[in-house]
Amino acid sequence: MKHASFLLATLSVFALSLSAAKAESDLLKDARDYFEPVPHAIPSLPDNPVTQEKIELGRMLFFDPRISSSGLLSCNTCHNLGMGGDDNLETSIGHGWQKGPRNAPTVLNAIFNEAQFWDGRAADLKAQAKGPVQAGVEMASTPERVEATLNSMPEYVERFTRAFADNDGPAISFDKMARAIEAYEATLITPASKFDLFLEGNEAALSEQEKEGLTLFMDTGCASCHGGVNVGGEGYYPFGVIEKPGSEILPVEDKGRFAVTQTADEEYVFRAAPLRNIELTAPYFHSGKVWELKQAVGIMASSQLGADLSEEQIDAIVAFLRTLTGERPSVDYPILPISTSGTPKPDLMQPVK
Amino acid sequence: MKHASFLLATLSVFALSLSAAKAESDLLKDARDYFEPVPHAIPSLPDNPVTQEKIELGRMLFFDPRISSSGLLSCNTCHNLGMGGDDNLETSIGHGWQKGPRNAPTVLNAIFNEAQFWDGRAADLKAQAKGPVQAGVEMASTPERVEATLNSMPEYVERFTRAFADNDGPAISFDKMARAIEAYEATLITPASKFDLFLEGNEAALSEQEKEGLTLFMDTGCASCHGGVNVGGEGYYPFGVIEKPGSEILPVEDKGRFAVTQTADEEYVFRAAPLRNIELTAPYFHSGKVWELKQAVGIMASSQLGADLSEEQIDAIVAFLRTLTGERPSVDYPILPISTSGTPKPDLMQPVK
């Protein structure tokens, strides 16, 4: 009798937890179809082994303003790790106080994007890292100048030699600089957001409103473009599938991926923005013209999906989007090698207009 | 017999070490008359208690670019803690890419200076901290804008409240911002240089050449102006006591302390530069026109002392100056509070020429 009642009790608890698990698991199951959590471990790169030496070297390079010709701008200037891995400006300010053409994307979790830049023109982060260094409107430097700068400091020569021990050729090269920066950037991931806890099975990590937002995010169609680990960053879509936003938000002159592919049907096509840590990276869109997450969601709903969401629905989606803020990596600010008499002098020349 | 010879040996070793100690100790004794080592402990500030809360808040403020009206420039932009606590530029670049009038002094050990800025116009670091924030050529902000910015972020309100718990008035003020930054800057000290080890009694810490340089530094007269903890930073002296350097190094229009005191005999008077970590902070002088330490020493010797030093003597002084490089503080790069919709938007306007 005692045994029988124990068995009964056990069975009913089992049945209860099964049904509780089942009640929640539809949402979780759906979410797992669309999304993946940010991993806790540093991802490996197929063609660029992420070693401790390379990470440390990359961290120094990421913070070294002497990579720019002015000696003033580092990667961190526009991809500020103390902020959201970006600069919170509409579009970035570069050499000579020039205004860049697009909003700086976050470097946090960028390693999980299918390709880099708003138009995906760089296949990976090591290709990306070479862009701003050479862009006249950003760091305004050249591979030759960067190599001369790094070669002028014995500590860099030594660190490159150690980080690329299995590599032929000169100790320092522009390409190795980019590889070291990519290795460091692979460490800039933000796991353990509330949404990650949810995806990992802790369903209580999201509030009712946040769950409602997640449901809406999937049911309305947002997740069709914003999926995967980065809740975006994976495919290319026209801005304004249903209805183009005004030119104050979608400037006519920036035709997006068209500039890369020269294919007419890629006019105003952009990579779907990765939405991880989105509450940290205002203002929004490639134009950086929208400062409020709520407004951004409203614009996306109408222009991309033709959906007319209520105030409450938008609030719920915004609440869900705020659960995408993860644990930011702690950063030791690097002590950089000392310039020598061989280090190229800063070139502050205003660009020719 | 055995005992006697042991005693004799002991006595002669004792006598030898006495004479060795004596041979060295004149130099050490002289040096201790002029200089003091950088302390290992964070100095206390008479009117601004250095608490952990205040240090952490100050570190955030030091690295927060939203203190500037552009949202791009932080204290660390010109006082880069990864470099020598300065920017390694002739003169700094500020808002709108304007070129500042003077070379950025290092923030490292600045707490030990008698007064701040090249002309000593700020009595202490909390007065100094208010200057660049408001200077149109630097951060181009206002106390009101800074207060509105900080008040817009709940985490700052909370941190200010904790850091200034014993304080009346509003949680956040421009003055409290400056006090927090001063408290953080009090931690930016670099003890344990080779010269500090020497001053602390480890005479083997300096090589023969470095000792020769130290001797010359005192005997030629350099130490008369460059003394104390910071090997300078303590008094005001005309640049060109004996012979004014050319206007390429001493620009005619910058009359130094004259602008502060309006006293005719303070034309071209500047605070003696603190020489701690001098090898990290090229280029040199308030004009930032000299990139080589060797050249700087030569100019100082002839213009200030009328001394015609030999190549070897200058090399020895430079070797000594390189022993002034201490252990730089390790810096956790701060994770900054998130901007809100109330945070003033970046103002990137080019200054009116």
Boltz contact constraints between the chains, C-beta under 6 A:
constraints:
  - contact:
      token1: [A, 63]
      token2: [B, 82]
      max_distance: 6.0
  - contact:
      token1: [A, 71]
      token2: [B, 88]
      max_distance: 6.0
  - contact:
      token1: [A, 71]
      token2: [B, 89]
      max_distance: 6.0
  - contact:
      token1: [A, 72]
      token2: [B, 93]
      max_distance: 6.0
  - contact:
      token1: [A, 82]
      token2: [B, 63]
      max_distance: 6.0
  - contact:
      token1: [A, 82]
      token2: [B, 333]
      max_distance: 6.0
  - contact:
      token1: [A, 82]
      token2: [B, 334]
      max_distance: 6.0
  - contact:
      token1: [A, 82]
      token2: [B, 335]
      max_distance: 6.0
  - contact:
      token1: [A, 82]
      token2: [B, 336]
      max_distance: 6.0
  - contact:
      token1: [A, 83]
      token2: [B, 336]
      max_distance: 6.0
  - contact:
      token1: [A, 88]
      token2: [B, 71]
      max_distance: 6.0
  - contact:
      token1: [A, 88]
      token2: [B, 339]
      max_distance: 6.0
  - contact:
      token1: [A, 89]
      token2: [B, 71]
      max_distance: 6.0
  - contact:
      token1: [A, 89]
      token2: [B, 346]
      max_distance: 6.0
  - contact:
      token1: [A, 93]
      token2: [B, 72]
      max_distance: 6.0
  - contact:
      token1: [A, 96]
      token2: [B, 97]
      max_distance: 6.0
  - contact:
      token1: [A, 97]
      token2: [B, 96]
      max_distance: 6.0
  - contact:
      token1: [A, 97]
      token2: [B, 97]
      max_distance: 6.0
  - contact:
      token1: [A, 280]
      token2: [B, 338]
      max_distance: 6.0
  - contact:
      token1: [A, 328]
      token2: [B, 335]
      max_distance: 6.0
  - contact:
      token1: [A, 331]
      token2: [B, 333]
      max_distance: 6.0
  - contact:
      token1: [A, 333]
      token2: [B, 82]
      max_distance: 6.0
  - contact:
      token1: [A, 333]
      token2: [B, 331]
      max_distance: 6.0
  - contact:
      token1: [A, 333]
      token2: [B, 333]
      max_distance: 6.0
  - contact:
      token1: [A, 334]
      token2: [B, 82]
      max_distance: 6.0
  - contact:
      token1: [A, 335]
      token2: [B, 82]
      max_distance: 6.0
  - contact:
      token1: [A, 335]
      token2: [B, 328]
      max_distance: 6.0
  - contact:
      token1: [A, 336]
      token2: [B, 82]
      max_distance: 6.0
  - contact:
      token1: [A, 336]
      token2: [B, 83]
      max_distance: 6.0
  - contact:
      token1: [A, 338]
      token2: [B, 280]
      max_distance: 6.0
  - contact:
      token1: [A, 339]
      token2: [B, 88]
      max_distance: 6.0
  - contact:
      token1: [A, 346]
      token2: [B, 89]
      max_distance: 6.0
